[in-house]
Amino acid sequence: MRSPIQQSTPIFQLGAMARHVSNVSGLMPALRIAAVSLPLLVLAACSKEGAANTGGPGKMPPPEVNVVTVQQRDLGLDFEYAAQTAGSRETEVRARVAGILQNRVYEEGSRVKAGTVLFQIDPGTYQTQLASAEAAAGVSEAKLNQAKREFARLSPLAAEKAISQKEFDDAKSNLETAEASYKQVRAQVNEAKLNLGYTRVVAPIDGVTGVAAKSNGSLVTATDSLLTTIVQTDPVYINFSVPEADYLKLSKEVVSGKVALPGKRASNGSLAFDVQLKLADGSIFPATGKMNFVSERINPATGGFDARAQVPNPDGTLRPGQFVRVILSGAKRSSALAVPQRAVIDSPMGKIVFTVSPDNKLIPKPVELDGWSHGEWIVTKGLQGGDRVLVDGFIKAHDPGMVVTPVAISAKAALTPAPDAPPGAPAGKSAASAPASSAPAASAPAASSTPASASAQH
């Protein structure tokens, strides 16, 4: 069988195709040379342009970074715990006499003063008892007056021996009996008046009323006498617990002189801590209170010391039972070193910071932390006073030994968001940082703190 060329292609066409292939083959070496030379020319042009922009052939200037020079200083310590609010006085309002509940006078949930009438129990029965007691008192009083007159009439006769001694003694005994009977009846009158007054159930303290336990027309008995509750919310109590480990840790630091407490221990075990509250939405309650109680014993249910603070609540914003975080302030750590929160990095070796050497080179240093204070981590090991610590510029400068251009900023300025932080980033954290929690905590007889357990990640 012949090939398709042999079958259908004329001889003169085969000659033309041969000449075309020959021409193309001649162009191939030139095309290969152009393909290799073009990228080299582009790279050379870029290299020249980069050299022109940097001011030197092939070199980039050291990146600028923000640094803070750490110095030893006294740091304020805040101790934070989970807590729950409670009324400073919580009272059950109970009926003191039995009867039919005639009317609820107060508005549920309203704020009332001590002595305000809350309920009215049917007074009819007690009005009758009072009238009966007063009538009995009238009879007793008449008998008493008769005995007095009889004794007054016989007294001069007995002095003149005109009557027997027995007759005089009987008159005296009748007078004494009448006086005792009259006192007894008057006591019954007073009791009847009290019972009648108890039909008007009043508020025993100032506070906020609760829901009525009984509706109008219900029978109130001695065994079922609860009508409502009243809670006094100004001031409000804050109940919390101090872990034993925290207490032991800070006690050692107080003894060693590392930490100074705000005041001496009071007779009720409390210290002079100022108290602030962080609400569930993260806001800070505006009023500041005081710590006013610490238990001497560990609560086996919580493993810590029961403690309490007292905070003014004039507007009734805080209600009993709310979950809050209590912040105790006033203690100070002496001669401490601290770095901004975003300067600390999590690494496989633990927590580290980048310091800038005198010749402006980056040096990573492992550090040990012990809680944080107002946006700064407290460093107990790894740094010395005068060290320059990198706080901004981790994206540009993160290689050990890299030369940088340090720009000194104040510790206060370092607490503001980093320049490369995304919109809405919280103060004290860079763009790649993770929130660091684990706030320190407060103490019982000598206070305590919780070591920090997390740091910002870059």
C-alpha positions as CSV (number, residue, x, y, z in Angstrom):
1,M,0.0,0.0,0.0
2,R,1.2,3.5,-0.8
3,S,1.3,6.4,1.6
4,P,-1.2,9.3,1.3
5,I,1.6,11.5,-0.1
6,Q,2.4,8.9,-2.7
7,Q,-1.3,8.6,-3.6
8,S,-2.4,12.2,-3.9
9,T,0.5,14.7,-3.6
10,P,1.9,16.0,-6.9
11,I,5.7,16.0,-7.4
12,F,6.0,19.8,-7.6
13,Q,4.1,20.2,-4.2
14,L,6.6,17.9,-2.5
15,G,9.4,20.2,-3.6
16,A,7.7,23.3,-2.1
17,M,7.2,21.6,1.2
18,A,10.8,20.6,1.4
19,R,11.9,24.2,0.9
20,H,9.4,25.5,3.6
21,V,10.8,23.0,6.2
22,S,14.3,24.0,5.4
23,N,13.5,27.7,6.1
24,V,11.8,27.0,9.4
25,S,14.8,24.8,10.5
26,G,17.0,27.8,9.9
27,L,15.0,30.0,12.3
28,M,15.0,27.6,15.3
29,P,18.5,28.5,16.7
30,A,17.6,32.2,16.6
31,L,14.3,31.7,18.4
32,R,16.1,29.7,21.2
33,I,18.6,32.5,21.7
34,A,15.8,35.1,22.1
35,A,13.9,33.0,24.6
36,V,16.9,32.7,26.9
37,S,18.0,36.3,26.6
38,L,14.6,38.0,27.3
39,P,14.3,37.0,31.0
40,L,17.9,37.9,31.6
41,L,17.3,41.4,30.2
42,V,14.1,41.8,32.4
43,L,15.9,40.7,35.6
44,A,18.7,43.1,34.9
45,A,16.3,46.0,34.4
46,C,14.6,45.2,37.8
47,S,17.9,44.9,39.5
48,K,18.9,48.3,38.3
49,E,15.5,49.8,39.3
50,G,15.7,48.3,42.8
51,A,19.3,49.5,43.3
52,A,18.1,53.0,42.3
53,N,15.3,52.9,44.9
54,T,17.4,51.6,47.8
55,G,20.3,53.8,47.2
56,G,22.7,50.9,46.9
57,P,23.2,48.0,44.6
58,G,21.0,45.1,45.7
59,K,20.7,46.1,49.4
60,M,17.5,46.9,51.4
61,P,17.6,49.3,54.4
62,P,17.0,47.7,57.9
63,P,13.3,47.7,58.7
64,E,12.0,50.2,61.3
65,V,10.5,48.6,64.5
66,N,9.1,50.0,67.7
67,V,10.9,49.1,70.9
68,V,10.3,49.8,74.6
69,T,13.0,50.1,77.1
70,V,12.0,48.2,80.2
71,Q,12.8,49.6,83.6
72,Q,12.2,48.4,87.2
73,R,9.2,50.1,88.8
74,D,6.3,49.6,91.2
75,L,3.4,48.0,89.4
76,G,-0.2,48.1,90.6
77,L,-1.8,44.6,90.8
78,D,-5.4,43.8,90.1
79,F,-6.8,40.5,91.4
80,E,-9.9,39.2,89.6
81,Y,-12.4,36.4,90.5
82,A,-15.7,35.2,89.4
83,A,-18.4,36.4,91.8
84,Q,-22.2,36.7,92.3
85,T,-24.2,39.6,93.7
86,A,-26.5,39.4,96.7
87,G,-28.6,41.8,98.7
88,S,-27.0,43.3,101.7
89,R,-30.2,42.5,103.6
90,E,-32.7,39.9,102.4
91,T,-35.9,39.5,104.5
92,E,-39.0,37.3,104.3
93,V,-42.2,39.2,105.0
94,R,-44.5,36.9,107.0
95,A,-47.9,37.5,108.6
96,R,-47.8,37.4,112.4
97,V,-51.5,36.6,112.8
98,A,-53.8,34.2,111.0
99,G,-56.8,35.3,108.9
100,I,-58.1,36.0,105.4
101,L,-55.8,38.1,103.2
102,Q,-58.0,41.1,102.4
103,N,-55.8,43.2,100.1
104,R,-52.3,43.5,98.6
105,V,-51.4,47.2,99.0
106,Y,-48.0,47.4,97.4
107,E,-46.8,47.0,93.7
108,E,-44.7,44.0,93.2
109,G,-41.1,44.8,92.3
110,S,-41.3,48.3,93.7
111,R,-38.9,50.0,96.1
112,V,-40.5,50.6,99.5
113,K,-39.4,52.2,102.8
114,A,-39.5,50.5,106.2
115,G,-43.0,50.7,107.7
116,T,-44.8,50.8,104.4
117,V,-48.1,48.8,104.5
118,L,-47.8,45.8,102.1
119,F,-50.8,43.6,103.0
120,Q,-54.1,43.9,104.9
121,I,-55.5,40.9,106.7
122,D,-59.2,40.9,107.7
123,P,-59.2,42.7,111.1
124,G,-62.8,41.9,112.1
125,T,-61.9,39.1,114.5
126,Y,-59.2,41.0,116.2
127,Q,-61.3,44.1,116.6
128,T,-63.8,42.0,118.5
129,Q,-61.1,40.5,120.7
130,L,-59.8,44.0,121.5
131,A,-63.3,45.1,122.5
132,S,-63.8,42.1,124.7
133,A,-60.4,42.6,126.4
134,E,-61.2,46.3,127.0
135,A,-64.6,45.4,128.6
136,A,-62.9,42.9,130.9
137,A,-60.4,45.6,131.8
138,G,-63.3,47.9,132.8
139,V,-64.7,45.3,135.1
140,S,-61.3,44.7,136.7
141,E,-60.7,48.4,137.1
142,A,-64.1,48.8,138.9
143,K,-63.2,45.9,141.3
144,L,-59.8,47.5,141.9
145,N,-61.4,50.9,142.8
146,Q,-63.8,49.1,145.2
147,A,-60.9,47.4,146.9
148,K,-59.1,50.7,147.3
149,R,-62.1,52.3,148.9
150,E,-62.6,49.4,151.3
151,F,-59.0,49.4,152.3
152,A,-59.0,53.2,152.8
153,R,-62.2,53.0,155.0
154,L,-60.8,50.2,157.3
155,S,-57.3,51.6,157.7
156,P,-58.1,54.2,160.4
157,L,-60.4,51.8,162.2
158,A,-57.6,49.2,162.4
159,A,-55.3,51.9,163.8
160,E,-57.8,52.5,166.6
161,K,-58.3,48.8,167.2
162,A,-62.0,49.2,166.2
163,I,-61.9,46.2,163.9
164,S,-60.1,42.9,164.1
165,Q,-56.7,42.4,162.5
166,K,-58.1,39.7,160.3
167,E,-60.7,42.0,158.8
168,F,-58.0,44.5,158.0
169,D,-55.8,41.9,156.5
170,D,-58.6,40.6,154.3
171,A,-59.2,44.1,152.9
172,K,-55.5,44.5,152.1
173,S,-55.4,41.1,150.4
174,N,-58.5,42.0,148.3
175,L,-56.8,45.2,147.2
176,E,-53.6,43.4,146.1
177,T,-55.7,40.8,144.2
178,A,-57.7,43.4,142.4
179,E,-54.5,45.2,141.4
180,A,-53.0,42.0,140.0
181,S,-56.2,41.2,138.1
182,Y,-56.3,44.6,136.6
183,K,-52.7,44.3,135.3
184,Q,-53.5,40.9,133.8
185,V,-56.5,42.3,131.9
186,R,-54.6,45.3,130.7
187,A,-52.0,42.9,129.3
188,Q,-54.7,41.1,127.4
189,V,-55.9,44.5,126.0
190,N,-52.4,45.3,124.8
191,E,-52.1,41.8,123.2
192,A,-55.4,42.4,121.4
193,K,-54.2,45.7,120.1
194,L,-50.9,44.2,118.8
195,N,-52.8,41.4,117.0
196,L,-55.1,44.0,115.5
197,G,-52.1,46.0,114.4
198,Y,-50.5,42.9,112.9
199,T,-53.4,42.7,110.4
200,R,-51.5,45.5,108.6
201,V,-48.4,43.8,107.3
202,V,-45.6,46.4,106.9
203,A,-42.1,46.3,105.3
204,P,-39.5,45.6,108.0
205,I,-36.6,47.2,106.0
206,D,-36.0,49.5,103.0
207,G,-35.6,47.5,99.8
208,V,-37.1,46.1,96.6
209,T,-40.3,43.9,97.0
210,G,-40.7,40.5,95.5
211,V,-43.7,38.7,94.1
212,A,-46.6,38.2,96.4
213,A,-46.8,34.6,97.6
214,K,-50.6,34.8,98.2
215,S,-53.4,36.5,96.4
216,N,-56.4,38.3,97.9
217,G,-58.8,36.0,99.7
218,S,-56.3,33.4,100.6
219,L,-56.1,32.0,104.2
220,V,-53.0,32.9,106.1
221,T,-52.1,30.5,108.9
222,A,-49.2,30.2,111.4
223,T,-47.6,27.4,109.3
224,D,-48.2,29.1,106.0
225,S,-47.4,32.8,106.7
226,L,-44.9,33.8,103.9
227,L,-46.3,36.7,101.9
228,T,-43.4,38.1,100.0
229,T,-39.7,39.0,100.3
230,I,-37.7,42.3,100.4
231,V,-34.1,42.7,99.3
232,Q,-32.0,45.7,100.1
233,T,-29.7,46.3,97.1
234,D,-28.0,49.5,98.2
235,P,-25.3,48.7,99.0
236,V,-25.1,45.3,97.3
237,Y,-22.9,42.4,98.5
238,I,-20.5,40.6,96.2
239,N,-19.7,37.0,97.2
240,F,-16.7,35.2,95.8
241,S,-14.1,32.6,96.7
242,V,-10.3,32.8,96.9
243,P,-8.5,29.6,96.0
244,E,-6.1,28.2,98.6
245,A,-3.2,28.0,96.1
246,D,-3.6,31.7,95.3
247,Y,-3.6,32.6,99.0
248,L,-0.4,30.6,99.7
249,K,1.4,32.0,96.7
250,L,0.8,35.6,97.5
251,S,1.4,35.1,101.2
252,K,5.0,34.1,100.3
253,E,5.4,37.1,98.1
254,V,4.1,39.4,100.8
255,V,6.6,37.9,103.3
256,S,9.5,38.2,100.9
257,G,8.6,41.8,100.2
258,K,7.9,41.4,96.5
259,V,4.2,42.5,97.0
260,A,2.8,45.2,99.2
261,L,-0.8,45.0,100.3
262,P,-3.1,48.1,100.4
263,G,-3.7,47.9,104.1
264,K,-3.6,45.9,107.3
265,R,-5.9,43.0,108.0
266,A,-9.1,44.1,109.7
267,S,-10.8,42.3,112.6
268,N,-13.2,40.6,110.2
269,G,-10.3,39.3,108.0
270,S,-10.7,41.7,105.1
271,L,-8.0,43.9,103.6
272,A,-8.3,47.5,102.3
273,F,-8.8,46.5,98.7
274,D,-10.8,48.8,96.4
275,V,-13.4,46.8,94.5
276,Q,-14.6,47.2,91.0
277,L,-17.1,45.0,89.1
278,K,-16.9,43.7,85.5
279,L,-20.4,42.9,84.3
280,A,-21.4,40.1,81.9
281,D,-21.1,42.4,78.8
282,G,-17.6,43.3,79.7
283,S,-18.4,46.8,81.0
284,I,-17.1,48.2,84.3
285,F,-19.7,49.1,86.9
286,P,-19.1,52.8,87.7
287,A,-19.2,52.7,91.5
288,T,-16.2,51.5,93.5
289,G,-16.6,49.5,96.8
290,K,-14.6,47.9,99.5
291,M,-13.8,44.4,100.6
292,N,-15.5,43.8,104.0
293,F,-15.2,40.1,104.9
294,V,-13.0,37.0,104.5
295,S,-13.6,33.7,106.2
296,E,-11.0,32.1,108.5
297,R,-11.8,28.7,107.2
298,I,-11.6,27.0,103.8
299,N,-15.0,26.1,102.3
300,P,-14.7,22.4,101.4
301,A,-17.3,22.9,98.6
302,T,-15.1,25.4,96.7
303,G,-11.6,24.7,98.1
304,G,-11.1,28.4,98.9
305,F,-11.8,31.1,101.4
306,D,-15.3,32.7,101.2
307,A,-14.9,36.4,100.8
308,R,-17.3,39.3,100.3
309,A,-17.2,42.9,99.1
310,Q,-19.7,45.8,99.4
311,V,-20.4,48.1,96.5
312,P,-22.8,51.2,96.4
313,N,-25.8,50.6,94.2
314,P,-27.9,53.8,94.5
315,D,-29.8,53.4,91.2
316,G,-30.5,49.7,91.7
317,T,-28.7,48.7,88.5
318,L,-27.3,45.6,90.1
319,R,-29.8,42.9,91.1
320,P,-29.2,40.0,93.4
321,G,-28.0,36.8,91.7
322,Q,-26.1,38.5,88.9
323,F,-22.8,36.8,87.8
324,V,-19.9,39.3,87.7
325,R,-16.2,39.4,88.0
326,V,-14.8,41.2,91.1
327,I,-11.6,43.2,90.6
328,L,-9.6,43.9,93.7
329,S,-7.0,46.7,93.4
330,G,-4.5,48.5,95.6
331,A,-1.7,46.0,96.0
332,K,1.7,46.7,94.4
333,R,4.6,44.7,93.1
334,S,7.9,46.3,94.0
335,S,10.8,46.8,91.5
336,A,9.1,44.7,88.8
337,L,9.8,44.5,85.1
338,A,6.9,44.5,82.6
339,V,6.5,44.4,78.9
340,P,3.5,45.2,76.7
341,Q,1.2,42.3,76.2
342,R,1.7,42.0,72.4
343,A,5.5,41.8,72.9
344,V,5.3,38.3,74.2
345,I,5.4,35.4,71.7
346,D,4.4,31.8,72.1
347,S,7.2,29.6,70.7
348,P,8.1,25.8,70.9
349,M,10.5,26.8,73.7
350,G,7.8,28.7,75.6
351,K,7.3,32.4,76.0
352,I,9.9,34.6,74.4
353,V,10.5,38.3,73.5
354,F,12.7,39.8,70.9
355,T,15.3,42.3,72.3
356,V,17.4,44.7,70.3
357,S,21.1,44.6,71.1
358,P,23.3,47.7,71.2
359,D,24.3,47.0,67.6
360,N,20.6,46.8,66.6
361,K,20.4,43.1,66.1
362,L,17.4,41.0,67.1
363,I,18.0,38.6,70.0
364,P,15.2,36.2,71.1
365,K,15.1,35.7,74.9
366,P,13.0,33.2,76.8
367,V,11.0,34.8,79.6
368,E,9.0,33.7,82.6
369,L,5.8,35.5,83.4
370,D,3.8,36.0,86.5
371,G,0.4,37.5,85.6
372,W,-0.3,40.8,84.1
373,S,-1.0,44.3,85.2
374,H,-3.0,46.9,83.2
375,G,-2.2,45.4,79.8
376,E,1.5,44.5,80.6
377,W,3.0,41.1,81.4
378,I,5.0,40.9,84.6
379,V,8.4,39.3,83.8
380,T,10.1,37.5,86.6
381,K,13.0,36.0,84.6
382,G,14.8,36.6,81.3
383,L,15.0,40.4,81.1
384,Q,17.0,43.1,82.9
385,G,16.5,46.8,83.3
386,G,17.5,48.7,80.2
387,D,16.7,46.0,77.7
388,R,15.0,47.2,74.5
389,V,12.1,44.9,73.7
390,L,10.4,44.7,70.3
391,V,6.7,45.5,70.4
392,D,5.7,46.3,66.8
393,G,7.2,45.1,63.5
394,F,7.1,41.3,63.8
395,I,6.0,40.9,60.2
396,K,9.1,42.7,58.9
397,A,11.6,41.6,61.6
398,H,11.4,38.1,63.1
399,D,14.8,36.5,62.3
400,P,17.4,36.2,65.0
401,G,20.4,38.3,64.2
402,M,18.6,40.5,61.8
403,V,19.6,44.2,61.8
404,V,16.8,46.6,62.4
405,T,16.2,50.3,62.9
406,P,14.7,50.7,66.4
407,V,12.3,53.5,67.1
408,A,11.8,54.1,70.9
409,I,8.2,54.5,72.1
410,S,6.9,55.0,75.7
411,A,5.3,52.2,77.7
412,K,2.0,54.1,77.6
413,A,2.1,54.4,73.8
414,A,2.9,50.7,73.6
415,L,-0.5,49.9,75.2
416,T,-2.4,51.3,72.2
417,P,-3.2,49.0,69.2
418,A,-0.3,48.2,66.9
419,P,0.0,50.0,63.5
420,D,-0.6,46.8,61.6
421,A,-3.5,45.7,63.8
422,P,-6.8,45.2,62.0
423,P,-9.7,47.7,62.6
424,G,-11.4,47.0,65.9
425,A,-8.4,45.2,67.4
426,P,-8.2,45.6,71.2
427,A,-5.5,47.8,72.7
428,G,-2.3,46.0,73.6
429,K,-2.5,43.3,70.9
430,S,-1.0,43.2,67.4
431,A,-2.7,42.0,64.3
432,A,-1.7,38.4,64.8
433,S,-2.0,38.3,68.6
434,A,-4.4,36.0,70.5
435,P,-6.2,37.3,73.6
436,A,-4.4,36.5,76.8
437,S,-6.5,35.8,79.8
438,S,-5.9,34.4,83.2
439,A,-6.3,37.5,85.3
440,P,-4.7,37.5,88.7
441,A,-6.9,37.1,91.7
442,A,-7.4,38.4,95.2
443,S,-6.9,37.0,98.6
444,A,-8.2,36.1,102.0
445,P,-6.4,36.9,105.2
446,A,-3.3,38.0,103.2
447,A,-4.7,38.1,99.6
448,S,-3.6,36.0,96.7
449,S,-2.9,36.2,93.0
450,T,-3.5,33.8,90.1
451,P,-0.4,33.3,87.8
452,A,-1.0,34.3,84.2
453,S,-1.4,31.3,81.9
454,A,-1.6,32.7,78.4
455,S,0.2,35.3,76.3
456,A,-0.3,37.0,73.0
457,Q,0.7,35.1,69.9
458,H,2.3,36.8,66.9
